[in-house]
Amino acid sequence: AYRQLAVDIDPAQQTTFEDYLDHYEQGLNRGVGIIRRSEYIANFNAARLNMVLPELIVALVLLGIALINFAHLLIVRTVSRKSEFAVYESLGMTAAQLRRLVFLEGLFHAALMILLPVPAAAFFLAAVMPAVVEAMGSWCSVYRFSLLPLWLILPVILLFSVSIPLICLRFMRKGSLTGRMRQAE
């Protein structure tokens, strides 16, 4: 008697054959356990998702923390220069020139955040990660090199670098010029 039997069918006929197996299980089946190919595929997809999902959630939380830290850095760097901006205005700098200064500084911060980590991340993904996946020794793991997540986060970094200092500047310019020039003691 067979203990296990595998049926190799055309994938185009899989649903028809599984419908036949449904009728067979309800009718003539006398204790034979049937596991369908669609069940194997569903179980594999669920296992793959369960393996990746916790690490993805942790990575997204860490990304959120990093973006909050970056936003905080930009806010502190802009707000700490409140009296400096007031002095610039008292010396004749217009509001448009001040906005342009903050905008260009934001672009500089974005360039630093993009030009330093991107080559390091690309090298790590291209050189180190294939060796890590191969060292796991899994027959079902395939590594695909992609910088898509990095390209998706770069516009967010650029948006933060430009918009946060401009928003801070807008709120800092409220009030009188002499009031802003006073140092908090």
C-alpha positions in Angstrom: 0.0 0.0 0.0 1.2 3.5 -0.7 2.0 5.7 2.2 2.4 8.9 0.2 1.5 9.6 -3.4 2.2 12.7 -5.3 0.3 13.6 -8.5 2.1 15.8 -11.0 -0.5 17.8 -12.9 -0.5 20.6 -15.3 -0.7 23.9 -13.3 -3.4 25.1 -15.6 -5.6 22.1 -14.6 -4.8 22.5 -10.9 -8.2 23.9 -9.9 -10.1 21.3 -11.8 -8.1 18.5 -10.2 -8.6 20.0 -6.7 -12.3 20.2 -7.4 -12.2 16.5 -8.3 -10.4 15.8 -5.1 -13.0 17.6 -3.1 -15.7 15.3 -4.5 -13.5 12.3 -3.9 -13.0 13.2 -0.3 -16.7 13.5 0.2 -17.6 10.3 -1.6 -15.3 7.3 -1.9 -12.5 8.4 0.4 -11.9 5.8 3.1 -9.4 7.5 5.5 -7.0 8.8 2.9 -5.5 12.2 3.8 -5.2 14.6 0.9 -3.0 17.7 0.9 -3.5 19.9 -2.1 -0.8 21.9 -3.8 -2.7 25.1 -3.1 -2.5 24.3 0.6 1.3 23.8 0.3 1.6 27.2 -1.4 -0.6 28.9 1.1 1.3 27.4 4.0 4.6 28.4 2.4 3.4 32.0 1.8 2.2 32.2 5.4 5.5 30.9 6.8 7.5 33.3 4.6 5.3 36.2 5.8 5.7 35.1 9.5 9.5 35.0 9.0 9.8 38.5 7.5 7.0 40.4 9.2 8.6 40.8 12.7 11.9 42.1 11.2 10.0 44.4 8.9 8.0 45.9 11.8 11.2 46.4 13.8 12.9 48.0 10.8 9.9 50.4 10.2 9.9 51.4 13.9 13.7 52.1 13.7 13.2 54.1 10.5 10.5 56.1 12.3 12.8 56.8 15.2 15.6 57.8 12.8 13.4 60.2 11.0 12.1 61.7 14.2 15.7 62.1 15.3 16.6 63.8 12.1 13.6 66.2 12.4 14.6 67.0 15.9 18.2 67.8 14.8 16.8 70.1 12.2 14.5 71.8 14.6 17.2 72.3 17.3 19.7 73.6 14.7 17.2 76.2 13.5 15.6 77.3 16.8 19.0 77.6 18.5 19.9 80.3 15.9 16.9 82.5 16.7 19.0 85.5 17.9 21.5 85.0 15.0 18.7 85.3 12.5 17.4 88.4 14.3 20.9 90.0 14.0 21.0 89.2 10.3 17.6 90.9 9.9 18.8 93.9 11.9 21.8 94.2 9.6 19.5 94.4 6.6 18.9 90.8 5.5 15.3 90.5 4.0 12.9 87.8 4.9 13.3 86.3 1.5 17.1 86.2 1.9 16.7 84.5 5.3 14.4 81.9 3.9 16.8 81.3 1.0 19.7 80.8 3.6 17.6 78.3 5.6 16.5 76.5 2.4 20.1 76.2 1.2 21.2 74.9 4.6 18.4 72.4 4.4 19.6 71.2 1.0 23.2 70.9 2.5 21.8 68.7 5.4 19.9 66.6 2.8 23.1 66.2 0.7 25.0 65.1 3.8 22.3 62.6 4.7 22.2 61.3 1.2 25.8 61.3 0.0 27.3 59.6 3.1 24.9 56.7 3.8 23.8 55.8 0.3 27.2 54.5 -1.0 27.7 52.6 2.3 24.3 51.0 2.1 24.7 50.1 -1.6 28.1 48.5 -0.8 26.6 46.6 2.2 23.6 45.3 0.1 25.8 44.3 -2.9 28.8 42.8 -1.1 27.8 41.7 2.4 24.2 40.6 2.2 24.6 37.8 -0.4 27.3 36.2 1.8 24.9 36.5 4.8 22.0 34.8 3.0 24.3 32.1 1.6 25.7 31.4 5.1 22.2 30.7 6.3 22.3 27.6 4.2 18.6 27.7 3.3 17.5 26.1 0.1 14.5 28.4 -0.1 16.1 31.8 0.4 16.9 33.9 -2.6 18.6 37.3 -2.2 17.6 40.0 -4.7 19.7 43.2 -4.6 17.4 46.3 -4.5 17.9 49.9 -3.5 14.2 50.6 -3.8 13.6 51.1 0.0 16.5 53.6 0.0 15.2 55.4 -3.1 11.8 55.6 -1.3 13.2 57.2 1.8 15.4 59.8 0.1 12.5 62.1 -1.0 11.3 62.0 2.7 14.7 63.1 3.9 14.8 65.8 1.2 11.3 67.0 2.2 12.2 67.1 5.9 15.5 68.9 5.3 13.8 71.7 3.4 10.4 72.0 5.1 11.2 71.7 8.8 13.8 74.6 8.9 11.4 76.8 6.9 8.5 76.0 9.2 10.7 76.7 12.3 11.9 80.0 10.7 8.3 81.1 10.1 7.4 80.6 13.7 10.6 82.2 15.0 10.1 85.4 13.0 6.9 86.1 15.0 7.4 88.9 17.5 9.5 91.9 17.6 13.1 92.0 16.3 14.5 93.3 19.6 12.6 90.6 21.5 14.2 87.9 19.3 17.7 89.4 19.7 17.6 89.0 23.5 19.4 85.9 24.7 17.5 83.6 27.1 19.5 83.5 30.3 
